[in-house]
């Protein structure tokens, strides 16, 4: 893997206990708008609603409403396969910061591990990634499936994920090893094969897709490290502000900033990134009257303030980029630092 901090074992699980209907990211509303335009669907009211929603970068679309929009677009276009067709239009630009992160990765495996880490930026439901033998297995639980129909949304999820994999790898022939749906085979089931291959299972307890490990070793064909460049710029700005900075101080803070993308970094992760032992890192921190926890929080605070001032990222995106598993945890921490919530800071 190309990232010095990438460790698949730390990101295999990303489960969220769902106590209510989950939400869909603002960015994905653009996918439905593109579908309306691309397929010439007469859905002016839906388009206007989505456009208004899209203007608020910190808003989230309720999953039930998301599913109802998809269903309505299918009715208006007289297209029962609307979920498949919308999924085929998915591209990184509709995935917000997660799309940029995927484009900055070295391989599909690394990109999908980032997906596991940041998937709640797109969808707050419960998801899991595991490695079984020589297969990567991505699966999602639908606790609300009996309340409203999620079939078309599930089709967008799997077809869209495959479309992203093809886009990232440059391999249009790419197919998964196996996929599974919770619904029974629809009348148009044969159409799945063009996007998802022929190994499809129905009436499963979870929605899932499996890839072979060797397939996910494929390099990203059109790597665009735009977000990494942005993060590097933030790191350099913070480093320049360091008083009496040494080469070690610069390397330490830069490693912490980079590794925050993969979650909360530990002393061991940072020492490995610096190519020194944990004991040596601990000693050097003590020499500077620092401890790792306070240093981590200080860097998070500085980055959070800078991200908010630049207004390029939503609050939930900032939360995940700073290594928080939930926006609420970031908001609590930020209020402790500044006395204000992120939304009221500026």
C-alpha positions as CSV (number, residue, x, y, z in Angstrom):
1,X,0.0,0.0,0.0
2,X,1.3,3.5,-0.8
3,X,0.2,5.3,2.4
4,X,2.7,5.1,5.2
5,X,-0.2,4.9,7.7
6,X,-2.5,2.6,5.9
7,X,-3.4,-0.5,7.9
8,X,-6.4,-2.6,6.6
9,X,-6.8,-4.3,10.0
10,X,-7.8,-1.0,11.6
11,X,-10.6,-0.4,9.2
12,X,-12.3,-3.7,8.6
13,X,-15.3,-2.8,10.7
14,X,-17.4,0.4,10.6
15,X,-20.7,-0.5,12.2
16,X,-23.2,2.1,13.4
17,X,-26.0,1.1,15.8
18,X,-29.0,2.4,14.0
19,X,-31.7,3.8,16.3
20,X,-33.5,5.8,13.6
21,X,-33.7,6.1,9.8
22,X,-30.2,6.9,8.5
23,X,-29.3,9.9,6.3
24,X,-27.8,10.3,2.8
25,X,-25.0,12.8,2.1
26,X,-25.8,16.1,0.4
27,X,-23.3,15.2,-2.4
28,X,-25.4,12.3,-3.6
29,X,-28.3,14.6,-4.5
30,X,-26.2,15.6,-7.5
31,X,-26.4,12.0,-8.7
32,X,-30.2,12.2,-8.9
33,X,-30.1,15.6,-10.6
34,X,-27.7,14.2,-13.2
35,X,-30.0,11.2,-13.7
36,X,-33.0,13.5,-14.3
37,X,-31.0,15.4,-16.9
38,X,-29.3,12.4,-18.5
39,X,-32.4,10.3,-18.9
40,X,-34.6,13.3,-19.7
41,X,-37.1,12.6,-16.9
42,X,-39.9,15.2,-16.5
43,X,-39.3,15.7,-12.7
44,X,-39.1,19.5,-12.3
45,X,-40.4,19.5,-8.7
46,X,-37.9,16.8,-7.6
47,X,-35.1,18.6,-9.3
48,X,-35.9,21.9,-7.6
49,X,-36.1,20.2,-4.2
50,X,-32.7,18.5,-4.7
51,X,-31.2,21.8,-6.0
52,X,-32.3,23.6,-2.8
53,X,-31.0,20.8,-0.7
54,X,-27.7,20.8,-2.5
55,X,-27.0,24.4,-1.6
56,X,-26.7,23.6,2.1
57,X,-23.4,21.8,2.4
58,X,-24.1,20.6,6.0
59,X,-27.5,19.2,5.3
60,X,-28.3,15.5,5.1
61,X,-31.2,13.8,3.2
62,X,-33.3,11.3,5.0
63,X,-32.9,7.8,3.6
64,X,-36.7,7.2,3.3
65,X,-37.0,10.4,1.3
66,X,-34.0,9.3,-0.8
67,X,-35.7,6.0,-1.6
68,X,-39.0,7.8,-2.4
69,X,-37.2,10.1,-4.9
70,X,-35.7,7.1,-6.7
71,X,-39.1,5.3,-6.8
72,X,-40.8,8.4,-8.2
73,X,-38.2,8.9,-10.9
74,X,-38.8,5.3,-11.9
75,X,-42.5,5.9,-12.2
76,X,-42.1,9.2,-14.1
77,X,-39.7,7.5,-16.6
78,X,-41.7,4.2,-16.7
79,X,-38.4,2.5,-16.0
80,X,-38.4,-0.4,-13.4
81,X,-34.6,-0.5,-13.8
82,X,-34.0,3.0,-12.6
83,X,-31.8,1.9,-9.7
84,X,-29.4,0.2,-12.1
85,X,-29.4,3.1,-14.5
86,X,-28.7,5.7,-11.8
87,X,-25.9,3.5,-10.4
88,X,-24.2,3.5,-13.8
89,X,-23.9,7.3,-13.6
90,X,-22.1,7.4,-10.2
91,X,-18.6,9.0,-10.3
92,X,-16.2,10.2,-7.6
93,X,-17.5,13.8,-7.8
94,X,-20.8,12.7,-6.3
95,X,-19.0,11.3,-3.3
96,X,-17.6,14.5,-1.9
97,X,-14.4,14.3,0.1
98,X,-14.6,10.5,0.0
99,X,-14.4,10.6,-3.8
100,X,-11.3,12.8,-3.7
101,X,-9.7,10.5,-1.1
102,X,-10.3,7.5,-3.3
103,X,-8.7,9.2,-6.2
104,X,-5.6,9.9,-4.1
105,X,-5.1,6.3,-3.2
106,X,-2.6,3.9,-4.8
107,X,-4.8,0.8,-5.2
108,X,-8.4,-0.3,-5.2
109,X,-7.8,-2.1,-1.9
110,X,-6.6,1.2,-0.3
111,X,-9.5,3.1,-1.8
112,X,-12.0,0.6,-0.5
113,X,-10.4,0.7,3.0
114,X,-10.9,4.5,2.9
115,X,-14.5,3.8,1.9
116,X,-14.9,1.7,5.0
117,X,-13.4,4.4,7.1
118,X,-15.4,7.3,5.7
119,X,-18.6,5.6,4.4
120,X,-20.7,7.5,6.9
121,X,-20.0,10.6,5.0
122,X,-22.3,9.2,2.3
123,X,-24.6,6.9,4.2
124,X,-25.2,6.5,8.0
125,X,-26.3,2.9,7.8
126,X,-24.5,-0.1,9.3
127,X,-21.7,-1.4,7.0
128,X,-18.8,-3.8,7.4
129,X,-15.8,-4.9,5.5
130,X,-14.1,-8.2,6.1
131,X,-11.5,-10.4,4.5
132,X,-12.5,-14.1,4.1
133,X,-9.8,-16.2,2.5
134,X,-8.8,-14.5,-0.7
135,X,-12.0,-12.3,-0.9
136,X,-12.9,-8.8,0.3
137,X,-16.5,-8.8,1.5
138,X,-18.5,-5.5,1.8
139,X,-21.9,-5.9,3.4
140,X,-24.6,-3.6,4.6
141,X,-27.5,-4.3,7.0
142,X,-31.0,-2.8,6.4
143,X,-32.8,-2.7,9.7
144,X,-35.6,-0.6,8.2
145,X,-36.3,-2.8,5.1
146,X,-39.7,-3.7,6.4
147,X,-40.7,-0.1,6.8
148,X,-40.1,1.0,3.2
149,X,-38.7,-0.5,0.0
150,X,-34.9,-0.2,-0.4
151,X,-34.5,-2.4,-3.5
152,X,-33.7,0.4,-5.9
153,X,-31.3,2.1,-3.5
154,X,-29.5,-1.2,-3.0
155,X,-29.2,-1.4,-6.8
156,X,-27.6,2.0,-6.9
157,X,-25.2,1.1,-4.1
158,X,-23.9,-2.1,-5.7
159,X,-23.9,-0.9,-9.4
160,X,-22.5,2.4,-8.3
161,X,-19.7,0.8,-6.3
162,X,-18.8,-1.2,-9.3
163,X,-18.9,1.9,-11.5
164,X,-16.5,3.6,-9.1
165,X,-14.2,0.6,-9.1
166,X,-14.1,0.7,-12.9
167,X,-13.5,4.4,-13.0
168,X,-10.7,4.2,-10.4
169,X,-9.0,1.2,-12.0
170,X,-9.6,2.1,-15.7
171,X,-10.9,-1.5,-16.2
172,X,-14.3,-1.5,-17.8
173,X,-14.5,-5.3,-17.7
174,X,-14.1,-5.4,-13.9
175,X,-16.6,-7.7,-12.2
176,X,-17.1,-8.8,-8.6
177,X,-16.7,-12.4,-7.5
178,X,-20.3,-12.4,-6.1
179,X,-23.1,-10.1,-5.0
180,X,-26.1,-10.5,-2.8
181,X,-29.5,-8.7,-2.5
182,X,-32.1,-8.9,0.2
183,X,-34.9,-8.8,-2.3
184,X,-36.2,-11.6,-4.5
185,X,-35.3,-11.7,-8.2
186,X,-37.2,-9.0,-10.1
187,X,-38.6,-9.5,-13.6
188,X,-35.6,-7.5,-15.0
189,X,-33.0,-9.6,-13.1
190,X,-31.1,-10.5,-16.3
191,X,-30.1,-6.9,-16.6
192,X,-28.0,-7.1,-13.5
193,X,-25.5,-9.3,-15.2
194,X,-24.1,-6.5,-17.4
195,X,-23.1,-4.5,-14.3
196,X,-22.7,-7.1,-11.6
197,X,-21.8,-10.3,-13.3
198,X,-23.7,-13.6,-13.2
199,X,-22.9,-14.8,-9.6
200,X,-25.9,-13.1,-7.9
201,X,-27.7,-14.3,-4.8
202,X,-31.2,-13.2,-3.7
203,X,-33.2,-13.2,-0.5
204,X,-30.0,-12.7,1.6
205,X,-29.9,-11.3,5.2
206,X,-27.6,-8.5,4.0
207,X,-26.7,-6.6,0.9
208,X,-23.1,-7.6,-0.1
209,X,-20.5,-7.6,-2.7
210,X,-17.3,-9.7,-2.8
211,X,-14.0,-9.0,-4.7
212,X,-10.9,-11.2,-5.1
213,X,-7.9,-9.8,-3.3
214,X,-5.8,-9.8,-6.5
215,X,-8.4,-7.7,-8.3
216,X,-8.3,-5.1,-5.6
217,X,-4.5,-4.9,-6.0
218,X,-5.2,-3.0,-9.2
219,X,-3.6,0.5,-9.2
220,X,-5.6,3.6,-9.5
221,X,-5.4,4.5,-13.1
222,X,-6.0,8.3,-13.0
223,X,-4.6,9.2,-9.6
224,X,-5.5,12.7,-8.5
225,X,-4.1,13.6,-5.1
226,X,-6.1,16.8,-4.9
227,X,-7.3,16.3,-1.3
228,X,-3.9,15.0,-0.2
229,X,-2.4,18.2,-1.6
230,X,-4.9,20.2,0.3
231,X,-4.0,18.4,3.5
232,X,-0.4,18.8,2.8
233,X,-0.9,22.5,2.4
234,X,-2.7,22.6,5.8
235,X,0.2,20.7,7.3
236,X,2.8,23.0,5.9
237,X,1.0,26.0,7.1
238,X,0.9,24.6,10.6
239,X,4.5,23.6,10.5
240,X,5.6,27.0,9.4
241,X,3.9,28.4,12.5
242,X,5.9,26.2,14.8
243,X,8.4,28.2,17.0
244,X,12.0,26.9,17.0
245,X,10.9,23.9,14.9
246,X,13.3,21.0,14.4
247,X,13.3,18.4,11.7
248,X,11.8,15.9,14.1
249,X,9.0,18.3,15.1
250,X,8.1,18.9,11.5
251,X,8.1,15.2,10.7
252,X,6.1,14.3,13.8
253,X,3.3,16.8,13.2
254,X,3.1,16.1,9.5
255,X,2.8,12.3,10.2
256,X,0.0,13.0,12.7
257,X,-1.9,15.1,10.2
258,X,-1.6,12.5,7.4
259,X,-2.5,9.6,9.6
260,X,-5.7,11.3,10.9
261,X,-7.3,10.4,7.6
262,X,-7.3,6.8,8.7
263,X,-8.8,7.4,12.1
264,X,-7.4,8.4,15.5
265,X,-3.6,7.5,15.2
266,X,-1.9,5.8,18.1
267,X,1.6,6.3,19.4
268,X,2.6,3.0,17.7
269,X,1.2,4.1,14.3
270,X,3.0,7.4,14.4
271,X,6.3,5.8,15.6
272,X,6.1,3.4,12.7
273,X,5.5,6.3,10.3
274,X,8.6,8.0,11.7
275,X,10.6,4.7,11.5
276,X,11.4,4.8,15.2
277,X,10.3,2.7,18.2
278,X,7.4,3.7,20.4
279,X,9.7,4.0,23.3
280,X,11.9,6.5,21.4
281,X,8.9,8.6,20.4
282,X,7.7,8.6,23.9
283,X,11.1,9.8,25.2
284,X,11.4,12.5,22.6
285,X,7.9,13.8,23.5
286,X,8.9,13.9,27.2
287,X,12.0,15.9,26.3
288,X,9.7,18.5,24.8
289,X,7.3,18.4,27.8
290,X,4.6,16.9,25.6
291,X,2.4,13.8,25.7
292,X,0.9,12.2,22.6
293,X,-2.7,12.8,23.6
294,X,-2.3,16.5,24.2
295,X,-0.3,16.9,21.0
296,X,-3.0,15.1,19.0
297,X,-5.7,17.3,20.4
298,X,-3.7,20.5,19.7
299,X,-3.2,19.5,16.0
300,X,-6.9,18.6,15.7
301,X,-7.9,21.9,17.1
302,X,-5.6,23.9,14.8
303,X,-6.8,21.9,11.7
304,X,-10.4,22.2,12.6
305,X,-10.2,26.0,12.9
306,X,-8.4,26.3,9.6
307,X,-10.8,24.0,7.8
308,X,-13.8,25.9,9.1
309,X,-12.3,29.3,8.1
310,X,-11.7,28.1,4.6
311,X,-15.3,26.8,4.2
312,X,-14.3,24.2,1.6
313,X,-15.5,21.2,3.7
314,X,-18.7,20.4,5.6
315,X,-18.7,19.8,9.3
316,X,-19.2,16.1,9.0
317,X,-16.3,15.9,6.4
318,X,-14.0,17.8,8.8
319,X,-15.1,15.4,11.6
320,X,-13.9,12.3,9.7
321,X,-10.8,14.0,8.3
322,X,-9.7,14.7,11.9
323,X,-10.2,11.0,12.9
324,X,-13.5,11.2,14.7
325,X,-16.0,8.4,14.1
326,X,-19.0,10.7,14.5
327,X,-19.8,14.3,14.0
328,X,-21.2,14.6,17.5
329,X,-17.8,13.6,19.0
330,X,-16.0,16.3,17.0
331,X,-18.6,18.9,18.0
332,X,-18.2,18.1,21.7
333,X,-14.4,18.3,21.4
334,X,-14.6,21.6,19.5
335,X,-16.8,23.2,22.1
336,X,-14.4,22.2,24.8
337,X,-11.6,23.9,22.8
338,X,-13.3,27.1,21.8
339,X,-16.5,27.3,23.9
340,X,-18.6,27.2,20.7
341,X,-19.9,24.5,18.4
342,X,-18.4,24.2,14.9
343,X,-21.6,25.6,13.3
344,X,-21.5,28.8,15.5
345,X,-17.7,29.3,15.5
346,X,-17.5,31.7,12.5
